Amino acid sequence: MKWLIALVVLLIVGAILGPTASGNAGYVLIQFAGWSIEATVVGLIVVLVAIALITTVVVSVLRRLLNKTQKGAAWFSNRSDRKAKQLYEEGIRLLLDDSPEDASLKFSAAYKKRGAQETAAMAALAACLAKDTGKAQYWHDEAGGFVKGSDTLLNILKVSQQVSDDPHNADKAVQELLNKHPDSAHVAFLAKTAFKASGNYKALKDLLPKLKQHSELSPAQFERLEYDVYFDYFVSVGRNGNDALKDAWQSLSSKQRSDATIRLAYASALRHLGEQELSAKVILKGLKREDIHPAGVNALKLFNGKHGKLVEFVQEKLKQNPDDKDYLYAFALIAIDNQDYSLAQRALKKLIDIQPNDKAYRLLGDAYYALGDSQLAANAYKQALAD
């Protein structure tokens, strides 16, 4: 109050001395609803300041009187609670509208009005969804016992941000989360990211059954993930030598070895490591047992001419059915691998007559290009783009 009085005094003194020193006090005429008020500038300022001062004093006195009464205190408290509830509800709506940053601000404002632990918990949730680790931790601490033992999202956020900076420790942290929350889909998919970042392909392979339990992945998406995981696993093991890779393959159950995706991943890893003949043997065994089909092998271009028995197998299949499009394409791949481009060309032209497709045209273009016929190669590539 003292500072307000001092300010009023300074304003009045300035308003009086200023015009007086200049020799021009100045006048103001105010007309409103038939009334006319004429006053000096100094007088007008003094009146306005006095009104403001009186209004402030009256409001302050009323507030103090109300605060001293039970009803007055209840009125102010209820007003604050109502505002806190309004902000809390706005925060929830913003969360549902996928605006966690704005929701976090509303919950924070609500907490200032009424420091309820459930409001702090909602602020922690909003901060987690906004991926703001600092705020999430702060509000989690503010929520206290209300969120005791409920820190999964916070820990997921911490580990996810740790993956790129410190993948080794992120690997350890996510292992603990998996043990603590074995049925959490969020933890499982975070583990997939963390294990891949740390190069822990064995753990990633063991995680696959858990990932399959969750509906976030379609069958096709899971099949692709399974292939990538096993391919990376076999390649990482194979860098320690063929014996280590063979042991890893033999350690799988017979059901796993007969799984088409896993067998194709194994054959692809062998090819990647330069073991073309071993890759062909794995493919041949899978085809004979009908664990895999030629279309899947063609998609990965795994047919090669390094294993004579695989070549004989493909030829025998074509004798039985000369128009088998899958084995015609396989035969073309084998011919190209053996650098017999004329033979590949004939097989591909027959395939295109039966069922034209972009892959066949593209491979035909490769064969023409290898034979030195750039014009026919260009035509085949154009046709591949058109199909």
Protein Blocks (a to p, Z undefined) as FASTA:
>chain_A
ZZmmmmmmmmmmmmmmmmmmnopnbpadddeehiacdddfklmmmmmmmmmmmmmmmmmm
mmmmmmmpmklmmmmmmmmmmmmmmmmmmmmmmmmnopaklmmmmmmmmmmmoccfklmm
mmmmmmmmnopaklmmmmmmmnmmmlgoiamlmmmmmmmmmmmmmmmlmmmmmmmmmmmm
mmbmklmmmmmmmmmmnopaklmmmmmmmmmmpmkbcfklmmmmmmmmmmmmmmmmmmno
jklmmmmmmmpcfklmmpmklmmmmmmmmmmnopamlmmmmmmmmmmnomacfklmmmno
pacckbmklmmmmmmmmmmmmmlmklmmmmmmmmmmnopaklmmmmmmmmmmmmgcfklm
mmmmmmmmmnopaklmmmmmmmmmmZZ
